[in-house]
Amino acid sequence: MSEEKNYYMTEEGKQKLEDELHYLKTEKRQEVVERIKIARGFGDLSENSEYDAAKDEQAFVESRISHVENMIRNAVIIENDTGNSNEVQLGKSVTFQELPEGDEETYTIVGSAEADPFEGKISNESPMAKSLIGHEIGEQVTVATPGGDIEVKIIKVQ
């Protein structure tokens, strides 16, 4: 049997998953069951696109429930108060500057379950985070990107 994957997340991220799971189980499931019931009333199921769509949605909802339950079961909560305060770690925000004259960018390194680059949260599994983790303020780091390697300087860690 394969080993379960750990999902690194903040307490807030775990709470969001628990809220989503509650919604999926209590509300979304009922909505889908109701759609299936209504679609059955339209007659011949072999040519009933509403029924097919509702069954597809039901499969998606059940799959998502299973996935969210697995993520919650294998959650590892990120603790921010350990180690060197100047070192880039999971759960910390890091500000860096692309060298030689790039703008400063700030990202929080979170687990893959919480990653949202548009909100400034990058996955610890991303090339950027993997390159930065373990380095300290003032260090220059080479980051492998799809467009080629870039050099960044760590400005701030919090």
C-alpha positions in Angstrom: 0.0 0.0 0.0 1.3 3.5 -0.8 2.3 5.9 1.9 -0.2 8.7 2.5 0.9 12.2 1.5 1.2 14.9 4.2 -0.6 18.1 3.5 1.2 21.1 5.1 -1.2 23.9 6.0 -1.9 26.6 8.5 -4.7 26.2 11.1 -6.7 28.7 9.1 -6.2 26.6 5.9 -7.4 23.4 7.8 -10.5 25.3 9.0 -11.3 26.3 5.5 -11.1 22.7 4.4 -13.3 21.6 7.3 -15.9 24.3 6.3 -15.8 23.2 2.7 -16.3 19.5 3.7 -19.3 20.5 5.9 -20.8 22.4 3.0 -20.3 19.6 0.5 -21.8 17.0 2.9 -24.7 18.9 4.2 -25.8 21.3 1.3 -24.1 20.4 -2.0 -25.0 16.7 -1.7 -28.6 17.5 -1.1 -28.7 19.9 -4.1 -27.3 17.2 -6.4 -29.7 14.6 -5.1 -32.6 17.0 -5.8 -31.3 17.7 -9.3 -31.1 13.9 -10.0 -34.7 13.5 -8.7 -36.0 16.2 -11.0 -34.1 15.0 -14.0 -35.5 11.5 -13.5 -38.9 13.0 -14.0 -38.0 14.1 -17.5 -38.4 10.6 -18.8 -36.1 8.2 -20.7 -32.7 8.3 -18.9 -30.8 7.1 -21.9 -31.4 10.4 -23.7 -31.6 12.7 -20.7 -28.8 15.2 -20.6 -30.0 16.8 -17.4 -29.8 13.4 -15.7 -26.3 12.8 -17.1 -25.1 16.2 -16.0 -26.5 15.7 -12.5 -24.8 12.3 -12.2 -21.5 13.8 -13.4 -21.8 16.5 -10.7 -22.6 13.9 -8.1 -19.4 12.0 -9.0 -17.4 15.2 -8.8 -18.8 16.2 -5.4 -18.2 12.7 -4.0 -14.6 12.8 -5.4 -14.0 16.2 -3.8 -15.4 15.0 -0.5 -13.0 12.1 -0.5 -10.1 14.3 -1.4 -10.8 16.9 1.3 -11.3 14.2 3.9 -7.9 12.8 3.0 -6.3 16.2 3.2 -7.8 16.9 6.6 -6.8 13.4 7.8 -3.2 13.9 6.7 -2.9 17.6 7.6 0.3 18.7 9.2 -0.1 22.1 10.9 2.6 24.6 10.2 4.2 26.1 13.4 5.8 29.5 12.8 7.5 29.9 16.1 10.4 27.4 15.7 13.9 27.9 14.5 15.9 30.8 13.1 13.7 33.9 12.6 16.0 35.1 9.7 15.6 31.8 7.8 13.0 31.1 5.1 10.7 28.3 6.3 7.3 26.9 5.6 4.7 29.2 7.0 6.8 32.4 6.8 6.6 35.3 4.4 9.7 36.1 2.4 10.5 39.3 0.5 13.1 39.1 -2.2 14.4 41.1 -5.1 15.2 39.7 -8.5 18.8 40.8 -9.4 20.2 43.0 -10.7 17.4 45.6 -10.5 14.1 43.8 -10.2 11.1 44.8 -8.0 10.7 43.4 -4.6 8.1 40.6 -4.3 6.6 39.1 -1.1 5.2 35.6 -0.8 4.1 33.4 2.0 5.2 29.8 1.7 2.4 27.4 2.5 1.5 23.8 1.8 0.1 22.9 -1.6 -3.4 22.7 -0.2 -3.4 26.4 0.5 -1.3 27.7 -2.4 -2.8 30.7 -4.2 -0.3 32.8 -6.1 -2.9 35.6 -6.7 -3.1 36.0 -2.9 0.7 35.9 -2.5 0.8 32.2 -1.2 3.1 29.8 -2.9 3.4 26.1 -2.4 6.4 24.7 -0.6 6.6 22.3 -3.5 7.1 25.1 -6.1 10.5 25.7 -7.6 10.6 29.2 -6.1 9.9 28.0 -2.5 12.2 25.0 -2.8 15.0 27.3 -3.8 14.4 29.8 -1.0 13.7 27.5 2.0 16.6 27.2 4.3 18.3 30.4 3.2 18.6 33.6 5.3 18.2 37.3 4.9 20.9 38.8 2.7 21.7 35.6 0.8 21.6 35.4 -3.0 19.8 32.4 -4.3 19.5 30.9 -7.8 15.9 29.9 -8.7 15.2 27.6 -11.6 12.1 28.8 -13.6 10.6 27.6 -16.8 12.1 30.7 -18.5 15.6 30.0 -17.1 17.5 30.5 -13.9 17.1 33.8 -12.0 19.1 35.3 -9.1 17.2 36.7 -6.2 18.3 38.3 -3.0 16.4 37.7 0.2 15.4 41.0 1.7 13.1 40.2 4.6 11.6 37.1 6.4 8.7 37.3 8.8 
